[in-house]
Amino acid sequence: MINMNEVFETIDMVEKENLDVRTITMGISLLDCADSDVDAVCSKIRAKIMKYAGRLAGTAEDIAREFGVPIVNKRISITPISIVGASCCKSTEDYLKIARTLDNTATEIGVNFLGGFSAIVSKGMTASDRLLIESIPDVLACTRTLCCSVNVGSTKTGINMDAVRLMGKTIKKTATKTADRDSSGCVKLVVLCNAPDDNPFMAGAFHGITEADAIINVGVSGPGVVKYALEKVRGKSFEVLCETIKKTAFKITRVGQAVAQEASKRLGVPFGIID
């Protein structure tokens, strides 16, 4: 049964305490887009993204309007491109061609960011990984929506110092290539250690190879809500403080879950996680 007090609390969270859904992110597997011809790969990538995410931005806007909860960003994460492009990319220009396809598709759909122009090189680099890393400065200089990431180490395998050295040069080149925009390319470039199997959160996002063909993930932003709740129990005991944080976090998460489940239903894509 709906509790009207909780309804009013949620309205206050949105109107007075800056609660919003920070992002709806759709993860899409591009493993079946691999091909020996780069033009064929680009064509398959565009078709796959349009198939699953073509209605993502419009659906998110509809849900935001109907639920009365702002949805700030619409994003896509994809399989690390060094895997998808391994068979067809023989030069940095080939990776640039894929990057432009991704950027144009994301722009056409209306999403804010697309993550997954990535490589996982914690133990060693393939030729494809190296080419992707070398292409990153030009990619970030000529695209608007793309985010890049490289995992260079893990607790289990150690740190790939060759990759660390190469990424140092890559970051510097990216800063130079985007100097006319305050070196903003570096904002969309992440160097990771211990990257998880799947990471839906920008700018280090990529769709893990253990994931389904497509999945919906939601991020909720509620620090203002927590701050407001804590101000109301100032001076109370530690137990009251803990209970207040727990209840507030639950309410915030429930808003995100409602949005995620509705997006999942309308887009026909399974619901993944809430952050």
Buried (B, 14 or more C-beta within 10 A) or exposed (E): EEEEEEEEBBEEBBEEBBBBBBBBBBBBBBEEBBBEEBEEBBBBBBEBBEEBBBBBBEBBEBBBEEBEBBBBBBBBBBBBBBBBBBBBBEEBEBBBBBBBBBBBBBEEBBBBBBBBBBBBBBBEBEEBBBBBBBBBBBBBBBBEBBBBBBBBBBEEEEBBEEBBEBBEEBBEBBBEBBEEEEBBBBBBBBBBBEBEEBBBBBBBBBBBEEBEBBBBBBBBBBEBBBEBBBEEEEEEEEEEBEEBBEEBBEBBBBBBBBBBEBBBEBBEBEBBBBB
